[in-house]
């Protein structure tokens, strides 16, 4: 009896490739972190969620730098420094998810996801 190894080898290669993709995806994905967790982490794609402290929002249009403070779910506060354009709906936003890392005691953001309450308030009514 002669067994063909081609289909068996193809199956093993496919399974190995699929598991590599799953591992790459899960290690690249980042759950939300608190300020304390962010300070303890060396990652650079952390997702820090919190409430925007409106009185601290400053936008420097010349350097395209946006700074503001965030309060997380534990009540901790940190300065967020975002390089890039200010999100158009930031003035209506109450919550933000900043993607980035801790550097020099600040959260350096490469991406901002703002969350506005208006569409959720309409759903409640």
Backbone as CSV, one residue per row, in Angstrom:
resi,resn,N_x,N_y,N_z,CA_x,CA_y,CA_z,C_x,C_y,C_z
1,UNK,0.840,-1.181,0.000,0.000,0.000,0.000,0.883,1.242,0.000
2,UNK,0.605,2.052,-0.926,1.372,3.284,-1.036,0.480,4.453,-0.620
3,UNK,0.971,5.243,0.316,0.206,6.394,0.800,0.805,7.668,0.215
4,UNK,-0.064,8.513,-0.307,0.428,9.761,-0.879,0.618,10.777,0.244
5,UNK,1.823,11.328,0.307,2.140,12.281,1.359,1.793,13.722,0.985
6,UNK,1.548,14.008,-0.270,1.254,15.374,-0.726,0.110,16.032,0.032
7,UNK,-1.084,15.398,0.080,-2.205,16.017,0.790,-1.928,16.172,2.290
8,UNK,-1.241,15.225,2.879,-0.918,15.302,4.306,0.018,16.473,4.585
9,UNK,1.043,16.634,3.772,1.985,17.738,3.950,1.280,19.071,3.731
10,UNK,0.427,19.151,2.725,-0.334,20.379,2.466,-1.205,20.741,3.665
11,UNK,-1.836,19.758,4.264,-2.678,19.993,5.435,-1.880,20.508,6.615
12,UNK,-0.707,19.930,6.845,0.151,20.362,7.956,0.628,21.799,7.731
13,UNK,1.029,22.104,6.494,1.490,23.461,6.172,0.353,24.477,6.366
14,UNK,-0.841,24.122,5.912,-1.990,25.023,6.062,-2.323,25.257,7.535
15,UNK,-2.310,24.208,8.334,-2.607,24.340,9.766,-1.554,25.202,10.459
16,UNK,-0.293,25.022,10.100,0.785,25.811,10.689,0.632,27.286,10.320
17,UNK,0.312,27.560,9.065,0.140,28.938,8.610,-1.035,29.601,9.323
18,UNK,-2.133,28.865,9.460,-3.303,29.399,10.131,-3.000,29.715,11.593
19,UNK,-2.304,28.833,12.271,-1.976,29.093,13.680,-1.032,30.286,13.805
20,UNK,-0.130,30.480,12.851,0.778,31.636,12.882,-0.012,32.934,12.729
21,UNK,-1.020,32.936,11.865,-1.854,34.126,11.671,-2.645,34.429,12.943
22,UNK,-3.210,33.409,13.562,-3.969,33.600,14.802,-3.061,34.146,15.905
23,UNK,-1.880,33.605,16.058,-0.937,34.082,17.083,-0.541,35.532,16.807
24,UNK,-0.245,35.857,15.566,0.140,37.230,15.216,-0.999,38.202,15.508
25,UNK,-2.223,37.794,15.212,-3.364,38.671,15.455,-3.590,38.890,16.946
26,UNK,-3.558,37.819,17.724,-3.848,37.957,19.152,-2.745,38.687,19.897
27,UNK,-1.492,38.562,19.489,-0.431,39.292,20.173,-0.414,40.751,19.747
28,UNK,-0.922,41.066,18.562,-0.974,42.445,18.099,-2.174,43.188,18.641
29,UNK,-3.210,42.471,19.040,-4.403,43.099,19.580,-4.126,43.568,21.000
30,UNK,-4.682,44.706,21.348,-4.434,45.261,22.665,-5.750,45.597,23.342
31,UNK,-6.001,45.067,24.526,-7.209,45.430,25.252,-7.037,46.817,25.871
32,UNK,-8.127,47.388,26.343,-8.046,48.670,27.038,-7.222,48.496,28.305
33,UNK,-6.436,49.516,28.627,-5.625,49.488,29.843,-5.955,50.702,30.696
34,UNK,-5.707,50.570,31.990,-5.823,51.705,32.896,-4.496,52.468,32.858
35,UNK,-4.466,53.606,33.486,-3.231,54.398,33.526,-2.130,53.625,34.243
36,UNK,-2.455,52.971,35.351,-1.455,52.191,36.091,-0.908,51.057,35.232
37,UNK,-1.783,50.372,34.497,-1.335,49.283,33.620,-0.456,49.820,32.500
38,UNK,-0.822,50.987,31.959,-0.026,51.590,30.887,1.369,51.948,31.393
39,UNK,1.446,52.485,32.617,2.742,52.864,33.194,3.626,51.641,33.419
40,UNK,3.007,50.491,33.664,3.769,49.266,33.928,4.113,48.508,32.651
41,UNK,3.574,48.952,31.518,3.757,48.223,30.270,4.829,48.869,29.393
42,UNK,5.462,48.037,28.581,6.443,48.548,27.623,5.869,48.587,26.217
43,UNK,4.603,48.236,26.067,3.968,48.216,24.751,3.815,49.610,24.161
44,UNK,3.706,49.684,22.839,3.542,50.981,22.184,2.225,51.092,21.419
45,UNK,1.339,50.113,21.563,0.015,50.160,20.938,-1.060,49.917,21.996
46,UNK,-0.868,50.519,23.164,-1.825,50.368,24.252,-3.067,51.207,23.968
47,UNK,-4.215,50.713,24.396,-5.480,51.429,24.211,-5.925,51.940,25.584
48,UNK,-5.703,53.239,25.817,-6.048,53.864,27.087,-7.394,54.565,26.942
49,UNK,-8.380,54.101,27.689,-9.728,54.679,27.619,-9.970,55.539,28.848
50,UNK,-10.664,56.662,28.643,-10.976,57.512,29.783,-11.831,58.703,29.403
51,UNK,-12.154,59.491,30.423,-12.938,60.707,30.246,-12.001,61.875,29.976
52,UNK,-12.362,62.715,29.018,-11.571,63.894,28.681,-11.835,64.986,29.723
53,UNK,-10.777,65.579,30.265,-10.908,66.735,31.154,-10.928,67.963,30.235
54,UNK,-12.136,68.466,29.960,-12.344,69.505,28.945,-11.494,70.752,29.178
55,UNK,-11.309,71.141,30.431,-10.584,72.384,30.730,-9.092,72.287,30.407
56,UNK,-8.592,71.084,30.108,-7.161,70.906,29.852,-6.829,70.771,28.371
57,UNK,-7.834,70.798,27.492,-7.606,70.588,26.062,-6.884,71.796,25.462
58,UNK,-5.721,71.527,24.831,-4.949,72.563,24.143,-4.531,72.012,22.786
59,UNK,-4.700,72.816,21.752,-4.355,72.387,20.399,-3.369,73.389,19.801
60,UNK,-2.173,72.939,19.473,-1.169,73.768,18.816,-1.210,73.446,17.324
61,UNK,-1.818,74.338,16.538,-1.993,74.074,15.112,-0.672,74.099,14.352
62,UNK,0.322,74.830,14.856,1.608,74.915,14.159,2.412,73.624,14.263
63,UNK,2.394,73.002,15.438,3.141,71.749,15.610,2.242,70.531,15.450
64,UNK,0.948,70.769,15.215,-0.061,69.707,15.136,0.030,68.790,16.353
65,UNK,0.032,69.425,17.533,0.088,68.694,18.793,-1.139,69.043,19.624
66,UNK,-1.840,68.027,20.038,-3.025,68.165,20.875,-2.683,67.579,22.239
67,UNK,-2.928,68.335,23.306,-2.694,67.813,24.654,-3.964,67.987,25.478
68,UNK,-4.180,67.039,26.367,-5.315,67.095,27.282,-5.090,66.040,28.360
69,UNK,-5.877,66.146,29.420,-5.801,65.139,30.472,-6.981,64.187,30.363
70,UNK,-6.717,62.961,30.805,-7.725,61.905,30.801,-7.820,61.331,32.210
71,UNK,-9.034,61.028,32.620,-9.265,60.330,33.886,-9.794,58.948,33.542
72,UNK,-9.118,57.897,34.048,-9.543,56.531,33.730,-10.603,56.040,34.705
73,UNK,-11.015,54.800,34.551,-12.088,54.226,35.375,-11.717,54.102,36.847
74,UNK,-10.410,54.166,37.166,-9.967,54.117,38.562,-9.841,55.498,39.182
75,UNK,-10.085,56.559,38.392,-9.953,57.919,38.896,-8.551,58.490,38.746
76,UNK,-7.637,57.728,38.150,-6.285,58.229,37.911,-6.310,59.189,36.732
77,UNK,-5.358,60.119,36.722,-5.301,61.157,35.694,-3.923,61.177,35.048
78,UNK,-3.897,61.418,33.720,-2.625,61.505,33.001,-2.779,62.483,31.834
79,UNK,-1.663,63.102,31.473,-1.629,63.982,30.304,-1.435,63.134,29.055
80,UNK,-2.264,63.403,28.049,-2.153,62.730,26.753,-1.609,63.751,25.762
81,UNK,-0.595,63.342,25.014,-0.012,64.205,23.977,-0.182,63.477,22.654
82,UNK,-0.947,64.104,21.752,-1.251,63.480,20.462,-0.630,64.292,19.340
83,UNK,0.181,63.634,18.527,0.762,64.266,17.334,-0.132,63.939,16.159
84,UNK,-0.588,64.962,15.467,-1.468,64.758,14.328,-2.641,65.703,14.388
85,UNK,-3.549,65.517,13.462,-4.709,66.394,13.398,-5.656,66.147,14.560
86,UNK,-6.289,67.223,14.995,-7.297,67.141,16.050,-8.551,66.511,15.451
87,UNK,-9.130,65.510,16.112,-10.374,64.918,15.607,-11.465,65.987,15.500
88,UNK,-12.214,65.948,14.424,-13.232,66.970,14.153,-14.294,67.037,15.254
89,UNK,-14.643,65.921,15.839,-15.718,65.891,16.831,-15.203,65.915,18.275
90,UNK,-13.976,66.373,18.492,-13.412,66.389,19.846,-14.200,67.300,20.784
91,UNK,-14.712,68.409,20.294,-15.421,69.347,21.169,-16.706,68.744,21.740
92,UNK,-17.325,67.804,21.028,-18.536,67.145,21.541,-18.213,65.898,22.356
93,UNK,-17.001,65.411,22.234,-16.630,64.139,22.857,-16.510,64.267,24.370
94,UNK,-16.874,63.186,25.048,-16.702,63.123,26.496,-15.703,62.032,26.877
95,UNK,-15.584,61.041,26.013,-14.676,59.921,26.259,-13.733,59.760,25.071
96,UNK,-12.575,59.171,25.356,-11.583,58.980,24.304,-10.852,57.667,24.543
97,UNK,-10.416,57.067,23.464,-9.478,55.951,23.525,-8.228,56.447,22.806
98,UNK,-7.143,56.571,23.557,-5.874,57.003,22.985,-5.020,55.757,22.777
99,UNK,-4.442,55.635,21.594,-3.602,54.487,21.266,-2.162,54.963,21.247
100,UNK,-1.327,54.334,22.059,0.069,54.759,22.112,0.822,54.119,23.249
101,UNK,1.691,54.936,23.900,2.568,54.413,24.953,2.894,55.505,25.961
102,UNK,3.392,55.078,27.106,3.866,56.006,28.130,5.305,56.386,27.800
103,UNK,5.560,57.699,27.815,6.911,58.191,27.584,7.076,59.492,28.359
104,UNK,8.104,59.564,29.191,8.376,60.759,30.011,7.185,61.144,30.883
105,UNK,6.486,60.156,31.420,5.367,60.415,32.316,4.077,60.843,31.646
106,UNK,4.077,60.910,30.309,2.883,61.276,29.553,2.490,60.105,28.658
107,UNK,1.226,60.112,28.228,0.783,59.106,27.276,0.936,59.703,25.891
108,UNK,1.856,59.166,25.111,2.122,59.634,23.745,1.183,58.882,22.802
109,UNK,0.255,59.599,22.190,-0.783,58.986,21.367,-0.472,59.109,19.882
110,UNK,-0.645,58.007,19.175,-0.501,58.012,17.721,-1.864,57.954,17.030
111,UNK,-2.900,57.669,17.804,-4.259,57.554,17.259,-5.256,57.878,18.354
112,UNK,-6.314,58.627,18.010,-7.374,58.956,18.961,-8.713,58.485,18.410
113,UNK,-9.474,57.841,19.266,-10.833,57.438,18.924,-11.735,58.146,19.925
114,UNK,-12.508,59.129,19.448,-13.357,59.896,20.359,-14.759,59.325,20.360
115,UNK,-15.382,59.423,21.530,-16.724,58.879,21.693,-17.640,60.007,22.131
116,UNK,-18.653,60.265,21.320,-19.600,61.340,21.593,-20.884,60.761,22.183
117,UNK,-21.440,61.444,23.184,-22.642,60.925,23.838,-23.919,61.156,23.060
118,UNK,-23.936,62.066,22.083,-25.182,62.475,21.435,-25.966,61.326,20.819
119,UNK,-25.301,60.415,20.121,-26.056,59.336,19.486,-26.586,58.343,20.521
120,UNK,-25.891,58.207,21.658,-26.364,57.295,22.693,-27.532,57.912,23.467
121,UNK,-27.500,59.236,23.666,-28.603,59.900,24.358,-29.883,59.788,23.551
122,UNK,-29.787,59.880,22.239,-30.966,59.765,21.379,-31.576,58.371,21.488
123,UNK,-30.726,57.349,21.639,-31.221,55.980,21.751,-31.939,55.753,23.081
124,UNK,-31.518,56.453,24.143,-32.128,56.270,25.460,-33.532,56.856,25.517
125,UNK,-33.771,57.921,24.749,-35.051,58.628,24.836,-36.158,57.905,24.121
